[in-house]
Amino acid sequence: MAGMRNGPIPSTLSLLSDLHQHPPGTKVRFLGCVTEYSMKTASLTLEHNYPKDKALKVRVNVDLLLENLKVEETQIGEWVNVIGYIGIDQSPPRSNDKNAYVPIQALVLWSTGSFNLQAYERSLRFRR
């Protein structure tokens, strides 16, 4: 049958600063730096100030991952990879709005370990 898929929907690789451009329900993969962890709401706040003029934050709901979430993945300053779905309650980003955020329901989250941030940014810049 035309249009049928076998297996999971693929994720779209995106810069964190571009996540607000995806409609709710889109499955995305991105990288961000942990700036806050709330045990009360089971959520991480991630940022990646690239390009420099984009002040977007992501709130990642990790409720589905609590059983396997490692302590280092919640530490401030840790860089993590996330695969998840864009949530519905987006705060519309306005220029220089420090409170703008995109909600994400995480399916998978893992530490990046050592990596070259500039090479990552360069490679995604050319994909735009």
N, C-alpha and C positions, 0 to 999 in steps of 0.2 A: 504494500500500500504506500502511496506517495505521502511524504511528510511524517511518517512514523519513525520513531527513534528507538534504538535498542540501547539501553544504558542511561547513565545520568546526563543531564544537560551540561555542556562544557561551560567553564567560567571564562569571563572576559578579563584579561590582564589590563590593569588601569593604574595610573598614578592616583594617590589618595586625593590630590587636589581636583581630579576630574570625576570623582565618584558622584557628585551632585548632578552630573549630566546624564546619568543612567536612570531610567524609570524604576519605580518601586517593583520589586520582584526579580530584578536582574541579578544573575549569579556573577559575582566578581571575585577577582584575586588581586590583592594589593599588599603593599608593605607599609608599615608605619612604626613610629616610635612611641612607646608607652609613656604617657604623661600623667596618667591617673588610673587607679584601680579602686572600684567600689565593691566591697564584699556585700554590702546591703542590696545593691541592684544587680550584682553579678555582671558588671560591665567594665570594660577598659575604654579609656579615652586615648586615641592615637592621633598623632600629628606627623606631618612630613612637610616642612615648609619649603616646598619646591613646586613651581617656581616661587621665588622669594615674595612676590606680591600676593600670593594666595594664602589666606588665613583660614583654612578649613580644618575642622576637627571631625573625627569619626568616633561615634559611640558604638562599641562592639559588645553586643549581648553575648556572654559566654556561658549562659545558663545550661546549654546543652553539653558543654565541655567540662563542667566542674569536676567530674569524676576523674578526668585525666589531665587537667590543667596543672602544669608545673609551676612552682613558685617563681622561678626565674622568668617565666613568660608574663608575669604580672608586675615585675619590678620596673620602677621608673627608669627610663633610659634604655630599656631593652628594645631592640628592633625585632618585630615579628612579622611573619607572613600570615595572611588571613584569606580564607575562601569562605564566602558567605553570600547572603542575599541582602540587597538594598531594602531597607524598611520603608514603611508608609509615612511615618511622622517626620518628614524632613523639615528642618528649619531652613527656609529659603536663604541661600547665601547672598549677602549684599556686599558691595565692595568694602574691604577693610573691616568687616563684622567679625570681631574676635569670638563671638558666641555662635556662629554658624556651625552646624554639624550635620552629618549624615548618619542615620542609624543603620547598623548592620547586624544581622543575625548570623553569628559565626557557625559554620559547619566544621571547619578545621582551622587550627591555629598552631603555629610552631615557630620557635626561635630561628632567626636567620643565621645565628652563629657569626663567624667572621665573614665580612663581605665588603666590596668596594662600592660605597654609596654613589660616588661620582659616575662610575661605569654604569650602575643601574639607572641613574637619572638620564644619562646620555642615551642609553639603549631605548628607553621608553620615549624620550623626546623625539627620536627618529621614527617611532611607530605612529605618532599622532597624525 
